[in-house]
Amino acid sequence: MSEYSVEKTQKYTFKLRELVSELPKCCTDFFRGIELTTGIMTRYGYAVDLKTFFTYLLDTDICSGLKTMREIGYAELEKIDSVTIECFLEYVSLYQDDDASELKMNGERAKARKLSAIRALFKYLYKKERIKNNAPALVDTPKLHEKPIIRLEPDEVSRLLSAVESGEGLSEKQKQYHNQNVIRDTAIITLFLGTGMRISELVGIDTDDLNFDSNEVRITRKGGNEEMLVFGSDVRSALAEYMVYRKSIIPCEGHEKALFLSMQKKRMSVRSLEVLVKKYAQIAAPLKKISPHKLRSTYGTMLYRETGDIYLVADVLGHKDVNTTRKHYAAMSEDRRRFAAEVIKLRDDREPEE
């Protein structure tokens, strides 16, 4: 596991413990019970959503007389029915958090995620025979409408790389920073487009994760599994040039192993990479909202167009379920089927020879 992954795990482990100390006591057993089967970010996400649920529950008749979430016990959980949970999902459509002055809104995906957290808790407690009522299992998952897949077309990919390399289209202030970071930025954008890796995977790369003998880079996938990604000649060239430049930089203490460094000589963050990609993408494709994840979709699209192998795309992108990949490239499959329908001619349209 990379230095970054260890640091991230430690950070969210402490944040999770802090949250669990506020939640009902039954949640302590739950989070301990799922530790071996879930990643730290999944558990932290569950804790955040469960805190919202139990905060809501305190204001209902179910928790009458209770002042804190910590006091909620199995007796209160047994009173929860499917209607209670449906009311909660309606409530989070628009509500004001106790810790924030602004209103919060949740769409269908956020509601589905919150329901998933509640289901996981009740499923665990029901399985361990702590409760006899598993109300969340009776609640339908919110219908999820598919979002259009946004990706760059080949000409936009070319314009993006040109913008990164030349700085053309940037403001005068941006050009000052561009001159200092052009080699780094070119390597980052090329790596995104040439491997389809996730932003978290790129952020976590250390210098010793690169192997130029085999053209491979070691990354940490979602869930903590390590994997070797093979990169092509374009990526190799961009990384090799950056590594020469990288050796001239003296990183801040604690960031010595990080591959990509900010101007402050610290490991680049997820946020800084999002800003970097957006800056250049607005020049190449001003009408599209391009993020690092959209560059991942662009890579998957290019790979599928070239190979037509959905299983290869799933494997390279690190999708555990090929149906996830198929869902994202369904429109392209339709294009291929239309091509197949026209490629076979049942009649010869040519003029007969005399």
C-alpha positions, 0 to 999 in steps of 0.5 A: 500500500502506498504512503498516500493510501496509508495516510488516507486510511489512518485519517479516515479511521480516526474520523470514523471513530469520532463519528461512531462515538456519537452514534447509537451504541449498536453501531459500534458492533456494526462497524466492527462486524463489517470491517473485514468486508468493507473499505474505510471509505465505505464505512465512513460513508455509512457513518455519515449517512447513519448520523443524518438518519438518527438525527432525524429519528430523534425528532420523531415519536419513536425517540420521544424523551431521548436527547442524544443519538447515543441513547437510541437502543434496540427498543427504538429500532424495533419501532421503525417501520417502512413508512418511517424510512420512506418519510426520512427519504422524503425529508432529506430531499430538502432539509437543514443540517444542525451543523450548517446554516444552508439548506441541503438537498439530496437527489435520487442517488444520494437517497439510494446511498442513505438507504443502503447504509440503513439497510446494511445496519439493519441487515447486520443487526437482524442477522445477529438476532439483535432485532426482529424487525428489518424494515429497510428491506421492505423499502423500494430503492429510489429509481435511478435515472441514467445520466448522459455519459460525457466524454471527449471526442478524438479531436477534443482529446487532441486539442486538450493535449495541445492546450496543456503543452502550449498553454494557448488559451490560458490567461496571462496569470495562468501562463505564468504558472503553466511555464513552471508546470507544463512538464508535470501537467502534460504527464498528468493529463497523458496518464489520465487519458492513456490509462483511464485510472481514477483520480484517487489512484493517480494521487496515490502514486509514489515515484517507486511505483513506476517501472520503465523496464516493463512500462507499468505503474502500481496503483491502489484500487478502490477497496485497497487492492494493488494492481499493475497498470501497463502504459503505452509509449505516449505515457512513457515519454511524458512520464520519463520527461517528468521524472527528469524534472522531478529529480530536481525538486526537493519535496517537503518533509513527509512528501518525499515519495509522492510522484506528482508534487504541487508548487508547494512541493507537497503531494498533489490533492484530489482537489488540485487535480480536478482544478488542473483538468478543468482549466485545460478542458475548458479550452479544448471543450468549452461546452462540456464539463470535463473532470478527471472521471470524464477523462476515464470515460474517454479512455474507456470509449477509445479502448472499446472503439478500438477493440470492441471487447467489453471484458477487456475494458472492464478489466483495465478500468478495474470494474468488478462487474462487467455490467457496470462497464456495459451500462456506460458503453451501451450506446456504443454497443448500439452503434456497433449493432447498427453497423453490423446490420448494414455491413452484410448485403443480401443483394448486390447493388452493382450493375450486371456486367454485359 
